[in-house]
């Protein structure tokens, strides 16, 4: 509840108000009434937002319940470090947004401008990190079902991704425009334009800070996975090679055991003759096959003691992994759109803060946008563990 005071009102013969301050709309009697009405409208809007995202969370729950192995396997492609960094950034932005509301109430305009700029900077860092995450997945072909094209043997393209260039281009143009505007304002002595352009330049530059941070974390994660993959492959290859190499050295003893235990076998009797190189090679091949496979060769007609309970399936298909990434892009993409909308209204608040439009009786817009921003942050608090952490 806002702590505002009722203003005295005088009406002329036509019923027009002359003592209403500029910030008080004509259809409200007091600033308190205006504030409460605006806050009720914002809460109604936020309820619709919660209902909208609730449908997305229900879709996630249904698909995960049907195919849990797909979600477990595909979540390995998500970089937990990037998600954790974005979570911390948004949590800090909630602090700066709440601080901005307080500064508006106490008419501390410089602090208000600084807190709004800090909130905007956090939003830009979030988008910069997210652009790295998106561009990396798009390069690998980790897309919704209609466009899914991932294959483990696809080569990874080094250098700057074209997808990243397309996403960063609007922010680069915006940063360049702000720098030009600041220089022109500096030359003409326009103090208002300078006061707006300076924090906004920092805000747009923070997008590229997020890009750099995301690049460092993503490249480190990629190198780590590649190193683990190659190490595992080399380990398996070395074990297989060692087993094959060891087989010939033990051939004589193995041949002796095989021949002594199956004297009635025609193959073993023929293999005793050194001139029958074909038969001897076949015996050695069977023995190597047993060593590499980790078990003996099953004779024809014999029963397998341990039947296979289940066959592992490949989830990296359009109909399986494509569904996961379809849900991933819908949920995180719509959240990113809400971040962009928040950047727009926060920029509007920053301009009004420089103009000193707010006071102790009129700070509703800052409070309303703060509620919206907290809801956006809260939604990400749910998205992060559901998509990145639950295995």
N, C-alpha and C positions, 0 to 999 in steps of 0.2 A: 504494500500500500504506500503510495507516494505521500510524502509530508509536504503538502502544498496548502496554501491559504486561499480562502474564497476572496474574490475581488469585488469591491463595491461596483454596482452597476447603476447607470442612469440611462433612461430611455427618453427619446423625444416623442413628439406627438405621433410620429409614424412608426414607433416601436423599434427604432434602430439603436444599437448599442454604441456608445461613444467611449466607454472606459475599458473595452476589451483590449488586452495587449495584442501585439501582432501575432504571437504564436498561438493564441487561443482562437479556435475555429468558432464561427458565428453561431453554430448550433449547440455549443456547450456553454454552460453557465460558469463553471469554474475549471481551473487547470486540473484539479483532482478528478473531476468527472471525465475530462478529456483523457487523462492518463489511464484511468481504470477501463474506459471503453476501448482504448487502443490495445491495452494488454489483454482484455478478453478476446478481442478479434485475433490477436497474435496466437493465443492459446488454441483457439478454434482451428486456425490454419495449421498449427503444429500437430494437432490431433489427426488431421487428414494426412500429414506427412508420415506420422507413425503408422497409420493404417496402411498406407501405400507400401512402406518398407516391411510391414508385417506380412504382406502377401509374398514378398520376395523371400523372406525368411522361411515361410511355410513351404514354398517351392524347393528351397534348399533342403529342408528337413525331409521332404518326401523323396527326392532323388537320392539323398544320402542313405535313407533307410532301405531303398530298393537295391542300390549298388554301392555298398560301403567300400568294397575293394577298389573301385574306381576313384573315389575321393581320397582314399589313403595313398594310392599310387600317384595320382596327379598332384597332390599337395606337395610332393617332393620337388616339383618344379618351381614352387613359390619360395622366394628368398625371405626367410624369416627376419634377417637383419634389416632389410628395407622396410618391412612391415613394422618392426619394432621402432625404428627411427621415426617413421611417420606417426606412430602412436604417441611417442614422446613429444613430437612437435605439436600435434593437435592438443594434447593435454596442456602444454605451456601456453598455447594460444587461448585456451579457455581462461587461464589465469589473467592474461593481459586484457582479455575482453571484459572480464568482471572488474578489473582495475579501471578500465576506461569508463564503465558505468559510474563508478564512484567519483572519478575525476569530473565527469559531467555534472554530477550532483553538487560538487563543491566548487564548480566554476574554475577549475585548474586547467586552462585551455592548452597550455604547452604540454602538460603531462597527458591530457586527453589525446592530443594529436600524436604524441609519441606512442601511447598504448595502442591506438588504432593502427599506426604504422607497424608496430611490432606484431599485431595480430595478422595484418596483411602479409608481412614477411614470412610468418610461419605458414600461412596458406600457400604462398609461392614456393617455399621449400618443399612442402608436401607435394605439390604438382610437379616440381622438378624431379623428385625421387620417383614419383609414379610414372613419369614419362620414360625414365630409364627402364623401369620394370616392364612397362608395356612394349617398348621398342624391342627389348631383348626377346620377349615371348613372340612377338610378331615375326622376328627374324627366324626363329626356330620353327615357325608354323603352328604354334600352340594357339589355335583360334577356335571360334565356334564351329559347330558341325559342318556347315556348308563350306567353310574355308580351311578346315583342319588339314594340315599337310606335314605334320611332324614325323620324322624318321630318325632313329639314332645315328645313322650313317651320314646324315646331311652335314656338309662342312659348315663350320661356324665362320661367319664373315668378320674379319678384323676391321678395325677403324670405326669411324662414326657412321651410325645407321642412318639411312635415308628417312626412316620413320621418325627418328629423333629430330632430324633437321626440320621436318614438316611440323612437328609439335612445338619446337622451340622458336620457329620463325615468327609467329605473332608476338611473342614476348620480346624477341630481339627488336622487332619493329617498334613495339611500344616503348622499350627502353631508349632507342635512338630518338624517337619523337620527344620523349620527356627531356632528354639531354638538350636537344635543339630548343625546346620551349624554355628550359631553364636559362640557356645562354642568351636568348632573346630577351627574357624578362630581366636578366642581370644587366644587359646593355641599356634597356629602357627604364630601369629602376622600378619595375612593377613588384612591389613588396608582397602583394597577395599571391601572385603567380610563383614567386620564388619560394614562399612558405609552403605552397602546395607541391611544387615540382621536386624540392629537395627530398622529402620523405618518400615520394612516389618513385624516385630514381632508385633509392635503396630497396624499396619493395620489389621492383622489377628485377633488380640485380640479384635478389635472393632466389629467384627461380633458377638461375644458373649456378648458384651455390648448391641448391638441391640437386641439379644435374651432376655437378662434380662429385658430391657426396654419394649419390647413387651409383655413379660410374666406378668409384673406388670399391664400394661394397659389392657391387655386382661382379666386377672383374675378379675380385678376391674369391668370391663364392664359386665362380666358374672355374678358376684355376684349381681350387681345392677339389671340386668334383672331378675335373679332368685328371688331376694327379692321382686321386683315389682310383679312378677307373683304370688308368694305365698301370698303376701299381698292382691292382688286382689281376689285370690281364697278364702282366709280366710274371706275377707269382704263379698263376695257373699254368702259363706256358712253361715256366721253368720246372714246375713239378711234373708236368706231362713229359717234357723232354728228358728229365732225370729218370723217370720211370721207363721210358723207351730205351734210354741209353743203358740202363742197368739190366734190361732184359737179356741182351746178347751175352753179357758176362756170366749170367747164371744159366745160360742155355744148356750147358753140359749136365749140370746137376738136375735141372728141370727135365731134360730129356731122359736122364737116367730114371728119375722117379716115375715119369709118364710111361716109359717102356717097361719098367719092372712091375708096375701095377696093372698093366694091360697087355700081358704076354700073348693073349689070344687075339689081339687087334691086328688086323692085316696092315693097317696104316703104320702102327708102331713097329711091326716086324720089318716092313719095308724101309722105315726110316732108319733102321740100324745100319743099313748099307749106305756108306758115304757116297756112293755113286748116284743114289736117288736124291739128287739135290732138290727136286720139286717137292717131294713128300716131306723132306726135312724142313724146307722153307715154310710149308703149310703148318707144320707143328709149331715152329717158332712164331709164326703169325698169330696162331690161336693163343699162344701163351702171352704174347705182347698185348693182344686184345683184352685178355683177362686182367693184365696189370693196369692198363689204361682205364678200363671200365671199373676197376675196383672190385671185380667179382669174376668168377669163372664163367666160361661159356656154358649156357644152358643146353644140354643135349636135346636132340629131337625127341618129342614125346614126353619129356619130363615136365612136372608141374612146378610152377613158380610158387615158392613158399610165402612170399610177401607181396600180395597184389597191390597195385597202385590205387590209393584211396581217392586222390584227386589230381587233376592235371592243371598246372598253373597256366592261366590265360593271359594274353597280352591285352592290356587295357588301353594301349596307345592307338586307338582307332577313332574314327569320326563319331561312331554311334556311342562311344563310351567316354573317352577323354574329351571329345568335342563337346559333349553335354556339360561336363564339369566346367570347362573354360567358357562355355556360353553363360552359365550361371555366374561364374567369376566376373566376366566382363560386364554383365548387366548390373550386378550389385555394386561393384567398385566403380563402374562407369557412371551410374546414376549418382552415386555419392560424390564423385568428382564434379559432376555438373552442379550439384548443390554447393560445392566449394567455390566454383566459378561464380555462381549467383551471390554467394556471400562476399566474394571479393568486390563485386559490383556495388553492393549496398554499403560495404565498409568504406569504399572509396568515396561514395556520396557523403557518408558521415565525416570523413576526414576533411573534405572541402568545407562542410558546414562548421566543423570544429575550428578551422583556421579563420572562418568568418565570425566565430564566436556567437553562434546562434543559440546555444544552450545555456541554461541557467538553473537555479535551484527549483524553479517552478516548471521548467520545461526541459526535460531530459528523456522524455518517452521514446523517441526514435532510437537512441543509443541502447536503452533497456530492451526494446523489442528486438533489435538486431542481435543483442547479446543472447536472448533466449533462443533465437534461431540458430546461432552459432553453437551454443551448448548442445542442442539437439543433434546437429550435424556431427559434432565430436562424439557424442554418445553412440550414435549409429556405428561409427568406425570402431568404437570400443568393442562392439559385438562382432563386427566383420573380421577384425584381426584374429581373434582366437578361432572362430569358426572356419576360416579359410586357411590360415597359416599354421596354427598350432595343433589342432586336433588331428591326430594321425590314426 
